[in-house]
């Protein structure tokens, strides 16, 4: 099976359970949004997939090959990490050359071409780059690698709006030309909502949901108006949260839309992916 298969993976740090019997599959040829609050377990799972740390139990298979310490997966997966794992004393162009030695699939000409688009000075040492350009360098390394599975862990940290837009544009163009699996772990949900095909949401070390974006957006809606009218409408409905301002109230509802009262002043709106995420994961959510 061409996929990243995560089977019953558990990871603990002392008394803290970072991952609690996680099982899910990232299929080949899709763009995933990997979402979760800080401390939900996203980075832990990514680091296990990338073979940087080991699970306490369970296993991960990449195209059927165990990911743990198996060189056969070396040319199959790359993780662009939030952490700085590069030699800070080397110049960008020297890093490109080293990556080219370690990965047969690295397109060094493409790396220099993308660097020019971003305005990245490849003669600068990594430590001399701003936070934003350090992120740009790591993005370039990931985009220039033609591996089947690429994970972006908080890819746009420190990037300005123009550079974020350029990254998303290049990512989509690359995906259209070279189909592969792209996993984006980010807090900027609205920015990637139009890019991703499927969402994996984890919370407190467990998979909360996994579904395609279209289905998720059809799961629920919001109803707004005077608090008393909203409360009356929401009786016997699956409410995942509220927002209130004075006498006004917004309720976030899972399920099919029910007809509004004819004599009321309520309004129904679509629920954004970000709002669905927030309400499902905030304290007290269902």
C-alpha positions as CSV (number, residue, x, y, z in Angstrom):
1,X,0.0,0.0,0.0
2,X,1.4,3.4,-1.0
3,X,0.8,5.4,2.2
4,X,2.2,6.4,5.6
5,X,0.4,4.0,7.9
6,X,0.5,4.8,11.6
7,X,-0.6,1.8,13.7
8,X,-1.4,2.0,17.4
9,X,1.4,4.4,18.2
10,X,2.0,5.5,21.8
11,X,4.6,7.9,23.2
12,X,5.0,9.0,26.7
13,X,7.3,11.6,28.4
14,X,7.3,10.7,32.0
15,X,3.7,10.9,33.2
16,X,2.6,12.8,30.1
17,X,1.1,10.8,27.3
18,X,1.9,12.7,24.1
19,X,0.4,10.1,21.8
20,X,-2.3,7.7,23.0
21,X,-2.7,4.7,20.7
22,X,-2.8,6.8,17.5
23,X,-3.9,5.0,14.3
24,X,-4.3,6.8,11.0
25,X,-3.2,6.7,7.3
26,X,-1.8,9.4,5.1
27,X,-2.6,8.1,1.6
28,X,-0.4,8.8,-1.4
29,X,-1.2,11.7,-3.7
30,X,-3.1,13.9,-1.3
31,X,-2.5,17.2,0.5
32,X,-3.3,16.9,4.2
33,X,-3.8,19.5,6.9
34,X,-2.5,18.1,10.1
35,X,-4.1,20.2,12.8
36,X,-4.0,20.3,16.6
37,X,-3.4,22.8,19.4
38,X,0.0,23.3,21.0
39,X,0.8,20.1,23.0
40,X,-1.7,18.0,21.0
41,X,1.0,15.7,19.8
42,X,1.6,16.9,16.2
43,X,5.3,17.4,16.5
44,X,5.9,14.2,18.4
45,X,4.1,12.2,15.7
46,X,6.0,14.0,13.0
47,X,9.4,13.3,14.7
48,X,8.5,9.6,15.0
49,X,7.5,9.5,11.3
50,X,10.8,11.2,10.4
51,X,12.7,8.7,12.6
52,X,14.1,11.3,14.9
53,X,12.5,9.8,18.0
54,X,11.0,6.4,18.6
55,X,7.5,5.4,19.8
56,X,7.1,3.4,23.0
57,X,4.8,1.1,21.1
58,X,3.1,0.6,17.8
59,X,4.7,1.0,14.3
60,X,4.8,3.2,11.3
61,X,5.0,1.9,7.7
62,X,6.0,3.9,4.7
63,X,4.9,2.1,1.5
64,X,4.8,-1.1,3.6
65,X,8.3,-0.6,4.9
66,X,8.9,-0.1,8.7
67,X,10.0,3.5,9.1
68,X,12.2,2.8,12.2
69,X,15.9,2.8,11.3
70,X,15.4,1.4,7.8
71,X,17.4,3.1,5.0
72,X,14.9,2.0,2.4
73,X,12.7,4.8,3.4
74,X,15.5,7.4,3.1
75,X,14.4,8.5,-0.4
76,X,10.7,8.2,0.4
77,X,10.2,10.9,3.0
78,X,11.5,14.3,4.1
79,X,10.4,16.5,7.0
80,X,10.8,20.2,7.0
81,X,11.0,20.9,10.7
82,X,10.3,23.9,12.8
83,X,13.6,23.0,14.6
84,X,16.9,24.2,13.2
85,X,18.8,21.0,12.4
86,X,21.3,22.6,10.0
87,X,25.0,23.6,10.5
88,X,24.7,27.3,11.2
89,X,28.3,27.9,10.0
90,X,27.7,26.7,6.5
91,X,26.5,28.9,3.6
92,X,23.2,28.2,2.0
93,X,24.8,27.0,-1.2
94,X,27.0,24.7,0.8
95,X,23.9,23.2,2.4
96,X,22.4,22.6,-1.0
97,X,25.5,20.7,-2.0
98,X,25.4,18.5,1.1
99,X,21.7,17.8,0.6
100,X,22.4,16.9,-3.0
101,X,24.9,14.3,-1.7
102,X,22.6,12.7,0.8
103,X,19.5,12.6,-1.5
104,X,19.5,11.3,-5.0
105,X,16.2,13.0,-5.7
106,X,17.4,16.5,-4.7
107,X,17.2,18.9,-7.7
108,X,20.0,21.4,-6.9
109,X,19.2,23.6,-9.9
110,X,15.6,23.9,-8.8
111,X,16.8,24.8,-5.3
112,X,18.9,27.7,-6.6
113,X,16.0,28.8,-8.9
114,X,13.5,28.9,-6.0
115,X,16.1,30.7,-3.9
116,X,16.2,33.4,-6.5
117,X,12.4,33.7,-6.5
118,X,12.4,34.3,-2.7
119,X,15.4,36.7,-2.9
120,X,17.5,34.4,-0.7
121,X,21.2,35.1,-0.8
122,X,22.8,31.7,-1.1
123,X,26.2,33.1,-0.2
124,X,25.0,33.9,3.3
125,X,25.7,31.5,6.2
126,X,22.6,30.0,7.8
127,X,23.2,31.8,11.1
128,X,23.3,35.2,9.3
129,X,19.8,34.7,7.9
130,X,16.8,36.2,9.5
131,X,14.2,33.9,11.1
132,X,12.0,34.3,8.0
133,X,14.8,33.5,5.6
134,X,15.9,30.5,7.7
135,X,12.3,29.2,7.1
136,X,12.6,30.0,3.4
137,X,15.8,28.0,3.2
138,X,14.1,25.0,4.8
139,X,11.1,25.3,2.5
140,X,13.4,25.4,-0.6
141,X,15.1,22.2,0.6
142,X,11.7,20.4,0.9
143,X,10.4,21.8,-2.4
144,X,13.5,20.7,-4.4
145,X,13.3,17.1,-3.1
146,X,11.3,14.8,-5.3
147,X,10.4,12.3,-2.6
148,X,6.9,10.8,-2.4
149,X,6.1,12.1,1.1
150,X,6.9,15.6,2.3
151,X,6.0,16.9,5.8
152,X,5.9,20.7,6.5
153,X,5.9,21.4,10.2
154,X,4.8,25.0,10.7
155,X,6.3,26.0,7.4
156,X,5.7,29.7,7.3
157,X,7.1,30.8,10.6
158,X,8.6,34.3,10.3
159,X,7.5,34.7,6.6
160,X,5.9,37.9,5.5
161,X,2.6,37.8,3.6
162,X,4.3,37.9,0.2
163,X,6.6,35.0,0.9
164,X,3.7,32.9,2.4
165,X,1.7,33.4,-0.8
166,X,4.8,32.5,-2.9
167,X,5.3,29.3,-1.0
168,X,1.7,28.2,-1.4
169,X,1.8,29.0,-5.1
170,X,5.0,27.1,-5.6
171,X,3.7,24.2,-3.6
172,X,0.6,23.8,-5.7
173,X,2.5,24.1,-9.0
174,X,4.9,21.5,-7.8
175,X,2.1,19.2,-6.7
176,X,0.4,19.5,-10.1
177,X,3.6,18.5,-11.9
178,X,4.8,15.9,-9.4
179,X,2.0,14.2,-7.5
180,X,3.0,13.1,-4.0
181,X,1.7,13.3,-0.4
182,X,2.1,16.6,1.3
183,X,1.3,17.0,5.0
184,X,1.1,20.5,6.4
185,X,1.1,21.0,10.1
186,X,0.1,24.6,10.8
187,X,-1.8,26.9,13.0
188,X,-2.7,29.2,10.1
189,X,-5.7,27.1,9.1
190,X,-7.5,29.7,7.0
191,X,-4.4,30.2,4.8
192,X,-4.2,26.5,3.9
193,X,-8.0,25.8,3.8
194,X,-8.1,26.1,0.0
195,X,-4.9,24.0,-0.4
196,X,-5.7,20.9,1.6
197,X,-7.9,18.0,0.5
198,X,-8.2,16.2,3.8
199,X,-7.9,17.1,7.5
200,X,-6.4,15.1,10.4
201,X,-7.2,16.7,13.7
202,X,-5.6,15.4,16.9
203,X,-6.3,16.6,20.4
204,X,-4.7,15.4,23.7
205,X,-2.7,12.7,21.9
206,X,-5.7,11.1,20.1
207,X,-7.2,11.4,16.7
208,X,-10.3,13.5,17.0
209,X,-11.3,13.3,13.3
210,X,-10.1,12.6,9.8
211,X,-12.1,13.5,6.8
212,X,-12.0,15.5,3.5
213,X,-12.5,19.2,3.8
214,X,-15.7,19.4,1.8
215,X,-17.4,16.8,4.1
216,X,-16.1,18.7,7.2
217,X,-17.5,22.0,6.1
218,X,-20.9,20.3,5.5
219,X,-20.8,18.9,9.1
220,X,-22.0,22.0,10.7
221,X,-23.1,25.6,10.5
222,X,-23.5,28.7,12.8
223,X,-26.7,30.4,13.8
224,X,-26.7,33.9,15.2
225,X,-29.1,36.4,16.7
226,X,-30.5,37.4,20.0
227,X,-29.4,35.0,22.8
228,X,-32.9,34.0,23.7
229,X,-33.8,33.1,20.1
230,X,-30.6,31.3,19.6
231,X,-31.0,29.2,22.8
232,X,-34.6,28.3,21.7
233,X,-33.5,27.2,18.3
234,X,-30.6,25.1,19.7
235,X,-32.7,22.9,21.9
236,X,-32.0,19.2,21.1
237,X,-29.2,20.1,18.7
238,X,-25.5,19.1,18.9
239,X,-23.8,22.3,19.9
240,X,-20.0,22.4,19.9
241,X,-19.7,26.0,21.2
242,X,-20.9,29.5,21.5
243,X,-19.6,33.1,21.0
244,X,-21.4,35.9,22.9
245,X,-21.3,39.7,22.8
246,X,-23.8,41.5,24.9
247,X,-27.3,40.3,24.0
248,X,-26.1,38.7,20.8
249,X,-25.1,35.1,20.5
250,X,-23.6,32.7,17.9
251,X,-24.0,29.0,18.2
252,X,-22.0,26.4,16.3
253,X,-24.0,23.4,15.4
254,X,-23.1,20.0,14.1
255,X,-25.7,18.3,11.9
256,X,-28.2,19.1,9.2
257,X,-29.6,22.6,9.1
258,X,-33.0,22.9,10.6
259,X,-35.5,25.4,9.3
260,X,-35.5,28.8,11.1
261,X,-38.6,30.1,12.8
262,X,-40.6,32.3,10.4
263,X,-41.2,35.0,13.0
264,X,-37.6,35.2,14.3
265,X,-34.6,37.2,13.3
266,X,-32.0,34.4,13.3
267,X,-29.3,34.0,10.6
268,X,-27.6,30.9,9.4
269,X,-24.0,30.9,8.1
270,X,-21.5,28.4,7.0
271,X,-18.9,27.4,9.5
272,X,-15.2,27.9,8.5
273,X,-12.6,25.2,8.9
274,X,-10.8,27.3,11.5
275,X,-13.9,27.9,13.6
276,X,-14.7,24.2,13.5
277,X,-11.2,23.4,14.7
278,X,-11.4,26.0,17.5
279,X,-14.7,24.8,18.8
280,X,-13.9,21.1,18.6
281,X,-10.6,21.6,20.6
282,X,-11.3,24.4,23.0
283,X,-11.8,23.5,26.7
284,X,-15.3,22.2,27.2
285,X,-15.8,21.3,23.6
286,X,-17.5,18.1,22.6
